[in-house]
Amino acid sequence: MNDIRRTILWVIFGFSMVLLWDQWQVHNGQKPTFFPSSTTQSAKASLNVPAVSGLASVPSTAIPVAAASASSVPGMASTSPAELTAGSAKKERIEVSNDVLSLTFDTEGGTLVRSVFTKYADTIDKKMGFVLLDESNSRVYVAQSGLIGATGTNLPTHKTIMTVLPGDRALQNGKNQFEVKFESPTVGGIKLVKTYTVKRGEYDLAVRHEIINTGTEPVAPQLYLQLVRDGNKPLGESSFYSTFTGPAIYTEAKKYQKVEFKDIEKDKVDVEKKASNGYVAMVQHYFASAWILPDGLQRDLFLRKVDTNLYAAGMITPLESIAPGASKIIDSKFYVGPQEEKILEALAPGLELVKDYGWLTILAKPLYWLLFRLHEFIQNWGWSIVALVLLLKIAFYWLNAKAYASMAKMKAVNPKIVEMRERLKDKPQEMQQAMMRIYKEEKVNPMGGCFPIMIQIPVFIALYWVLLSSVEMRNAPWILWIHDLSAPDPYFILPVVMTLTTMLQTALNPTPPDPMQAKLMWFMPLIFSVMFFFFPAGLVMYWITNNILSIAQQWVINTRMGVPPQFNLPKFK
């Protein structure tokens, strides 16, 4: 039974690690982890937007598909003459900024084509701010919006060249916000005025679309909001662990639904198609962008492949008929920033779920809350992690005490078991009976050390995802040589310490009588320790802290029970 207990314990440990590794692969998108993904070829010239069934597609620029009940959204490959009727308008890019964001807009559609987070260093070049949205030769990730209409009707779209109106381009002293306004020419009897409000200290923009009917007939256009992104993984992502990159949709009906690019590629998308609430988003490690419409406003949701390695996520909302000379205003929000839970929770219901903890969210969220509160007091994320693990060990003290007490009893009777196994090695049935007799006489439960540890496994896996997902760890220093808890230890000191503490903890455990199991007990920790050489320093530090506290508790319990702690070194013969 000692062999069974030890086997079960290592199987649980191994299976947990295999599950984690499997999740990394699942979250790795459509490209293999160990091979670079293909670059976006001619993406800028082919930014087509998904079309949807219902109304006829716009001539020459739309790709007909069947995703939601609305008309086609034009692509970016060409611009119709009707969209260039304003002779004074010209295609140009303007930069605006507040204290946390630097944004670049294109007058072609008033599209947001670049965002730089000034408070977050770039993954590759630490002297630069982190770039999320971008439209370059190697990256396509933009936020677009515009209007679509009935059959054969051209309206202002993200391809229409707009005029940027005079105004501030940065926050002025004494002001907390400013507006950036784009005005389209009249296309199909409609003029579109798009206004972005940039606020001090905020990553969300208030986006107002004012639709003005300058014609002589009523019109009932539809407003589309979408994110277009290539399917490449973020630059600098580790090859040994990976997080989700791709679109996500949230509605009250089906809650948070994330979709792999490869599923869009294979047309295996099953998400809510219609809703009157929620948002669409593009998610990657630490950062996200999202279009948010007010609750109560009907919208069609879509996820589509646009071109080679190019995908779109968006929503289309129908507008009531606008009489000649009248106008209609639709207010929305656009978020582009870090996955900070407090910020996201305040913006929209469910937006904090873009920081995805997976199936252990119910455990991960309170763990993050506690970590956040500890940081408010300690003001250092590294020591906050240490404090959190300490509190968890205190919370699970009695469970661990039972497990270690059981192990101590097993260690005390181990000489009898070894002698018995040697004496009855040719009589397996008698050996089993004798083993059960010894356990009964010594009042030892061979499974007593297993179940208390099993109960704690989900908590520590949840804490793993908290530390891996929290943008607060990014570029956060701890002490001495650790300047970024989200990056691997540059000198591999922490992984070495983690390996040593794992070996020490293994040595303190009773040695299984079976030689094969004894070898396995040493090989498995060593194999998994290798992975930690490439893990973020914060994760390795959490594991080291847990190991040290476990060793200390096991040492104290063994001493109290009269079982002197000793190191059972491996014998590989």
Secondary structure in CASP SS format (residue, H / E / C, confidence):
PFRMAT SS
TARGET T0000
AUTHOR 0000-0000-0000
METHOD secondary structure of the structure
MODEL  1
M C 1.00
N H 1.00
D H 1.00
I H 1.00
R H 1.00
R H 1.00
T H 1.00
I H 1.00
L H 1.00
W H 1.00
V H 1.00
I H 1.00
F H 1.00
G H 1.00
F H 1.00
S H 1.00
M H 1.00
V H 1.00
L H 1.00
L H 1.00
W H 1.00
D H 1.00
Q H 1.00
W H 1.00
Q H 1.00
V H 1.00
H C 1.00
N C 1.00
G C 1.00
Q C 1.00
K C 1.00
P C 1.00
T C 1.00
F C 1.00
F C 1.00
P C 1.00
S C 1.00
S C 1.00
T C 1.00
T C 1.00
Q C 1.00
S C 1.00
A C 1.00
K H 1.00
A H 1.00
S H 1.00
L C 1.00
N C 1.00
V C 1.00
P E 1.00
A C 1.00
V C 1.00
S C 1.00
G C 1.00
L C 1.00
A C 1.00
S C 1.00
V C 1.00
P C 1.00
S C 1.00
T C 1.00
A C 1.00
I E 1.00
P C 1.00
V C 1.00
A C 1.00
A C 1.00
A C 1.00
S C 1.00
A C 1.00
S C 1.00
S C 1.00
V C 1.00
P C 1.00
G C 1.00
M C 1.00
A C 1.00
S C 1.00
T C 1.00
S C 1.00
P H 1.00
A H 1.00
E H 1.00
L H 1.00
T C 1.00
A C 1.00
G C 1.00
S C 1.00
A C 1.00
K C 1.00
K C 1.00
E C 1.00
R E 1.00
I E 1.00
E E 1.00
V E 1.00
S E 1.00
N C 1.00
D C 1.00
V C 1.00
L E 1.00
S E 1.00
L E 1.00
T E 1.00
F E 1.00
D E 1.00
T C 1.00
E E 1.00
G C 1.00
G C 1.00
T E 1.00
L E 1.00
V E 1.00
R E 1.00
S E 1.00
V E 1.00
F E 1.00
T E 1.00
K E 1.00
Y E 1.00
A E 1.00
D C 1.00
T C 1.00
I C 1.00
D C 1.00
K C 1.00
K C 1.00
M C 1.00
G E 1.00
F E 1.00
V E 1.00
L C 1.00
L C 1.00
D E 1.00
E E 1.00
S C 1.00
N C 1.00
S C 1.00
R C 1.00
V E 1.00
Y E 1.00
V E 1.00
A E 1.00
Q E 1.00
S E 1.00
G E 1.00
L E 1.00
I E 1.00
G C 1.00
A C 1.00
T C 1.00
G C 1.00
T C 1.00
N C 1.00
L C 1.00
P C 1.00
T C 1.00
H C 1.00
K C 1.00
T C 1.00
I E 1.00
M C 1.00
T E 1.00
V E 1.00
L C 1.00
P C 1.00
G C 1.00
D C 1.00
R C 1.00
A E 1.00
L C 1.00
Q C 1.00
N C 1.00
G C 1.00
K C 1.00
N C 1.00
Q E 1.00
F E 1.00
E E 1.00
V E 1.00
K E 1.00
F E 1.00
E E 1.00
S C 1.00
P C 1.00
T C 1.00
V E 1.00
G C 1.00
G C 1.00
I E 1.00
K E 1.00
L E 1.00
V E 1.00
K E 1.00
T E 1.00
Y E 1.00
T E 1.00
V E 1.00
K E 1.00
R C 1.00
G C 1.00
E C 1.00
Y C 1.00
D E 1.00
L E 1.00
A E 1.00
V E 1.00
R E 1.00
H E 1.00
E E 1.00
I E 1.00
I E 1.00
N E 1.00
T C 1.00
G C 1.00
T C 1.00
E C 1.00
P C 1.00
V E 1.00
A C 1.00
P C 1.00
Q E 1.00
L E 1.00
Y E 1.00
L E 1.00
Q E 1.00
L E 1.00
V E 1.00
R E 1.00
D E 1.00
G C 1.00
N C 1.00
K C 1.00
P C 1.00
L C 1.00
G C 1.00
E C 1.00
S C 1.00
S C 1.00
F C 1.00
Y C 1.00
S C 1.00
T C 1.00
F C 1.00
T C 1.00
G E 1.00
P E 1.00
A E 1.00
I E 1.00
Y E 1.00
T E 1.00
E C 1.00
A C 1.00
K C 1.00
K E 1.00
Y E 1.00
Q E 1.00
K E 1.00
V C 1.00
E C 1.00
F H 1.00
K H 1.00
D H 1.00
I H 1.00
E H 1.00
K C 1.00
D C 1.00
K C 1.00
V C 1.00
D C 1.00
V C 1.00
E C 1.00
K C 1.00
K E 1.00
A E 1.00
S C 1.00
N C 1.00
G C 1.00
Y E 1.00
V E 1.00
A E 1.00
M E 1.00
V E 1.00
Q E 1.00
H C 1.00
Y C 1.00
F E 1.00
A E 1.00
S E 1.00
A E 1.00
W E 1.00
I E 1.00
L C 1.00
P C 1.00
D C 1.00
G C 1.00
L C 1.00
Q C 1.00
R E 1.00
D E 1.00
L E 1.00
F E 1.00
L E 1.00
R E 1.00
K E 1.00
V E 1.00
D E 1.00
T C 1.00
N C 1.00
L E 1.00
Y E 1.00
A E 1.00
A E 1.00
G E 1.00
M E 1.00
I E 1.00
T E 1.00
P E 1.00
L C 1.00
E C 1.00
S C 1.00
I E 1.00
A C 1.00
P C 1.00
G C 1.00
A C 1.00
S E 1.00
K E 1.00
I E 1.00
I E 1.00
D E 1.00
S E 1.00
K E 1.00
F E 1.00
Y E 1.00
V E 1.00
G E 1.00
P E 1.00
Q C 1.00
E C 1.00
E H 1.00
K H 1.00
I H 1.00
L H 1.00
E H 1.00
A H 1.00
L H 1.00
A C 1.00
P C 1.00
G C 1.00
L H 1.00
E H 1.00
L H 1.00
V H 1.00
K C 1.00
D C 1.00
Y C 1.00
G H 1.00
W H 1.00
L H 1.00
T H 1.00
I H 1.00
L H 1.00
A H 1.00
K H 1.00
P H 1.00
L H 1.00
Y H 1.00
W H 1.00
L H 1.00
L H 1.00
F H 1.00
R H 1.00
L H 1.00
H H 1.00
E H 1.00
F H 1.00
I H 1.00
Q C 1.00
N C 1.00
W H 1.00
G H 1.00
W H 1.00
S H 1.00
I H 1.00
V H 1.00
A H 1.00
L H 1.00
V H 1.00
L H 1.00
L H 1.00
L H 1.00
K H 1.00
I H 1.00
A H 1.00
F C 1.00
Y H 1.00
W H 1.00
L H 1.00
N H 1.00
A H 1.00
K H 1.00
A H 1.00
Y H 1.00
A H 1.00
S H 1.00
M H 1.00
A H 1.00
K H 1.00
M H 1.00
K H 1.00
A H 1.00
V H 1.00
N H 1.00
P H 1.00
K H 1.00
I H 1.00
V H 1.00
E H 1.00
M H 1.00
R H 1.00
E H 1.00
R H 1.00
L C 1.00
K C 1.00
D C 1.00
K C 1.00
P H 1.00
Q H 1.00
E H 1.00
M H 1.00
Q H 1.00
Q H 1.00
A H 1.00
M H 1.00
M H 1.00
R H 1.00
I H 1.00
Y H 1.00
K H 1.00
E H 1.00
E H 1.00
K C 1.00
V C 1.00
N C 1.00
P C 1.00
M C 1.00
G C 1.00
G C 1.00
C C 1.00
F H 1.00
P H 1.00
I H 1.00
M H 1.00
I H 1.00
Q H 1.00
I H 1.00
P H 1.00
V H 1.00
F H 1.00
I H 1.00
A H 1.00
L H 1.00
Y H 1.00
W H 1.00
V H 1.00
L H 1.00
L H 1.00
S H 1.00
S C 1.00
V H 1.00
E H 1.00
M H 1.00
R C 1.00
N C 1.00
A C 1.00
P C 1.00
W C 1.00
I C 1.00
L C 1.00
W C 1.00
I C 1.00
H C 1.00
D C 1.00
L C 1.00
S C 1.00
A C 1.00
P C 1.00
D C 1.00
P C 1.00
Y C 1.00
F C 1.00
I H 1.00
L H 1.00
P H 1.00
V H 1.00
V H 1.00
M H 1.00
T H 1.00
L H 1.00
T H 1.00
T H 1.00
M H 1.00
L H 1.00
Q H 1.00
T H 1.00
A H 1.00
L H 1.00
N C 1.00
P C 1.00
T C 1.00
P C 1.00
P C 1.00
D C 1.00
P H 1.00
M H 1.00
Q H 1.00
A H 1.00
K H 1.00
L H 1.00
M H 1.00
W H 1.00
F H 1.00
M H 1.00
P H 1.00
L H 1.00
I H 1.00
F H 1.00
S H 1.00
V H 1.00
M H 1.00
F H 1.00
F H 1.00
F H 1.00
F C 1.00
P C 1.00
A H 1.00
G H 1.00
L H 1.00
V H 1.00
M H 1.00
Y H 1.00
W H 1.00
I H 1.00
T H 1.00
N H 1.00
N H 1.00
I H 1.00
L H 1.00
S H 1.00
I H 1.00
A H 1.00
Q H 1.00
Q H 1.00
W H 1.00
V H 1.00
I H 1.00
N H 1.00
T H 1.00
R H 1.00
M C 1.00
G C 1.00
V C 1.00
P C 1.00
P C 1.00
Q C 1.00
F C 1.00
N C 1.00
L C 1.00
P C 1.00
K C 1.00
F C 1.00
K C 1.00
END
